[in-house]
Amino acid sequence: MLSQLSADDLIRFETDIANEFNAAKIPAPVHLYDGNEESIINVFNKVKAEDWVLCSWRSHYQCLLKGVPEAEVKREIRAGRSISLCFPEYRVLSSAIVGGVLPIAVGIALSIKRSGGSNKVFCFMGEMTSETGIAHEAVKYSRNHNLPIHFVVEDNGKSVCTDTRAAWAQERLTYEESTDPMISYYRYESKYPHAGAGVRVQF
Ligand SMILES: Cc1ncc(C[n+]2csc(CCOP(=O)(O)OP(=O)(O)O)c2C)c(N)n1
């Protein structure tokens, strides 16, 4: 059973984590979401319990929406594992390496196809990740082999502090407003910095 959390529930969770982080109660980096609640809930309307969800360093919302209980997500974050949350029993996996989960997502989708499964993989990435070679290979391979995978590009315009469009001298990104059924794209603006919660310095 997938969670029925609302946008307000997600914001409340992330606000709690931000406060704990700023109070130095979390001994490791956190990457917080803000401003994408409706968009990500929209994506999760298509995600089933048997599907796999693959994420980056920013994955609190995906874990909650995939059905991991809030207390379990909080316990892992407090233990310093926010940056690479993995709950295989809930079929949600993350990596803090840019592009790190993409080949894993493609491999899971290939294995589902080979074993005749009916579930699929949802693979989240930031817009800078989506411009990397590894993303282009993952999308091309998945499309050409007709794999049961859906890529979600979340565009906050930035790669840490770098403007992604300026970095590539490209006004319109590769998957921007994509109508490809294999790809969802949405734009959002966050009130949080790339990492941390805006008060306590870390990294
Ligand atoms: C291989 C690798 N290189 C560099 C980094 C440092 N790094 C972490 S997040 C990030 C930016 C990624 O931007 P984007 O894909 O747009 O994701 P966002 O954090 O904005 O959601 C970078 C360069 C890393 N984690 N892994």
The ligand as a Gaussian input file, in Angstrom:
#p B3LYP/6-31G(d) Opt

LIG

1 1
 C       30.208000      11.715000      -9.569000
 C       29.866000      12.936000      -8.739000
 N       30.397000      14.129000      -9.071000
 C       30.083000      15.236000      -8.339000
 C       29.278000      15.139000      -7.239000
 C       28.922000      16.378000      -6.417000
 N       27.541000      16.734000      -6.652000
 C       26.557000      16.367000      -5.794000
 S       25.061000      16.876000      -6.301000
 C       25.700000      17.647000      -7.654000
 C       24.818000      18.447000      -8.573000
 C       23.750000      17.691000      -9.229000
 O       22.790000      18.582000      -9.771000
 P       21.402000      18.037000     -10.244000
 O       21.575000      16.758000     -10.989000
 O       20.712000      19.135000     -10.979000
 O       20.665000      17.677000      -8.891000
 P       20.012000      18.550000      -7.713000
 O       20.882000      18.372000      -6.513000
 O       19.939000      19.983000      -8.165000
 O       18.674000      17.961000      -7.519000
 C       27.073000      17.478000      -7.703000
 C       27.928000      18.016000      -8.794000
 C       28.776000      13.859000      -6.908000
 N       27.954000      13.667000      -5.878000
 N       29.061000      12.778000      -7.680000

